[in-house]
Amino acid sequence: MDLVHKDLEATNVENPQMAMVLIHNLQECMACGVKSNNIGAAVATARELRAMLGIGVHNRRAPHHQYRR
């Protein structure tokens, strides 16, 4: 948790303690989804966590992009 706290302090987060609790809760929800074989919940939680942390921003498609078949 100290590493997460240091990372949050390095960024411009108004309330790093609350963000740290939110990240921890999202990680727990994702683990519960995997444990109960609820893959949809795990994926949704992973997406929220990814969006919050900015992971994979450079790999995102444009909002108007559609899959080609």
VENQUIUR-V63390 format. One record per backbone hydrogen bond with DSSP energy under -0.5 kcal/mol. CO is the residue of the C=O (numbers start at 1). NH is the residue of the N-H. Records with the same first field share a line. If there is no record, write none. Layout:
CO->NH / NH
This chain:
1->5
2->6
3->7
4->8
5->9
6->10
7->11
8->13
11->13
15->19
16->20
17->21
18->22
19->23
20->24
21->25
22->26
23->27
24->28
25->29
26->30
27->31
28->32
29->33
30->34
31->35
32->36
33->38
34->37
37->39
38->42
39->43
40->44
41->45
42->46
43->47
44->48
45->49
46->50
47->51
48->52
49->53
50->54 / 55
54->57
56->59
57->60
62->65
